[in-house]
Amino acid sequence: MTTEISLNTICGHKTKIIATKEGKITHIHIKSSCEKVRKWGLRFDMGMEDLMGGPEGILAKKSQENPLTPTCYIPTTVMNALWLENEMISKNLAKKMGKMEIVFEKLE
């Protein structure tokens, strides 16, 4: 199985996150136009212990080593790809939704 999630961020960068499960390990591959994301990590593996996140997880460690802005969607999107690939979110439901958006309206 493979999960691919593409996103355009509020800062104007484009990123694709690819998650592939192999046994108990999920391989994460990130392609991004953002230099900070590329420093944060382009290829890494996540284990079962990373499914719930938390301060001991790989994403927290990566964020300590190379912090992203607090509003960056990349760590959250990586977690969603991990959950999809490990069947904690329904792929059928995700396909049905197709596209998710955050719309900023009536900002004054």
C-alpha positions in Angstrom: 0.0 0.0 0.0 1.0 3.6 -0.5 -0.5 6.8 0.6 0.2 10.1 -1.2 -0.9 13.5 0.1 -0.2 16.7 -1.8 -0.6 20.2 -0.3 -0.1 23.8 -1.0 0.7 25.7 2.1 -0.2 29.2 3.2 3.4 30.2 2.7 3.2 29.3 -1.0 5.2 26.1 -1.0 4.2 22.8 -2.5 4.8 19.5 -0.7 4.0 15.9 -1.4 4.1 13.3 1.3 4.3 9.6 0.4 3.9 6.9 3.1 4.5 3.2 2.4 4.0 0.5 5.0 6.4 -2.4 5.1 5.7 -4.7 8.0 5.7 -2.7 11.2 7.6 0.2 9.7 6.1 3.0 7.6 8.5 4.7 5.2 8.0 8.5 4.8 9.2 10.3 1.7 8.7 14.1 1.4 9.1 16.2 -1.7 8.9 19.9 -1.0 9.8 23.3 -2.4 10.4 24.6 1.2 14.0 24.6 2.3 12.9 24.4 6.0 10.9 21.2 5.3 13.9 19.8 3.4 16.1 20.4 6.4 13.5 18.9 8.7 13.5 15.6 6.8 12.9 14.1 3.4 13.1 10.4 4.2 12.6 8.7 7.5 10.9 5.6 9.0 8.1 5.6 11.6 7.3 2.7 13.8 4.2 1.6 15.6 5.3 3.7 18.6 4.9 6.8 16.5 1.2 6.3 15.7 0.1 8.3 18.6 2.7 11.1 18.4 3.8 12.5 21.7 7.1 14.0 23.0 9.1 10.8 22.4 8.0 10.3 18.8 10.1 10.9 15.7 8.1 14.0 14.7 8.8 15.7 18.0 12.5 14.9 17.8 12.6 16.2 14.2 10.9 19.4 15.3 13.4 19.9 18.1 16.4 19.4 15.8 15.0 21.6 12.9 11.9 23.5 14.0 9.2 24.5 11.5 6.9 27.4 12.1 4.0 26.6 14.5 1.5 27.0 11.7 3.3 24.5 9.3 1.0 21.7 8.2 3.8 19.2 7.4 4.0 17.4 10.7 0.2 17.0 10.9 0.0 15.8 7.3 2.8 13.3 7.9 0.7 12.0 10.9 -2.4 11.7 8.6 -0.4 9.8 6.0 0.9 7.5 8.8 -2.6 6.9 10.1 -4.0 6.3 6.6 -1.3 3.9 5.8 -1.8 2.0 9.1 -5.6 1.9 8.6 -6.4 4.2 11.5 -8.3 6.5 9.0 -10.4 5.0 6.3 -8.8 5.3 2.8 -12.3 5.0 1.3 -13.6 7.9 3.3 -10.5 10.0 2.5 -11.0 9.2 -1.3 -14.7 10.2 -1.0 -13.7 13.5 0.6 -11.1 14.1 -2.1 -9.9 17.5 -1.2 -9.8 19.2 2.2 -9.5 23.0 2.4 -8.9 25.7 5.0 -10.6 28.8 3.8 -9.9 32.1 5.4 -13.0 34.3 5.1 -13.9 37.6 6.5 -10.5 38.5 7.8 -10.5 42.2 8.7 
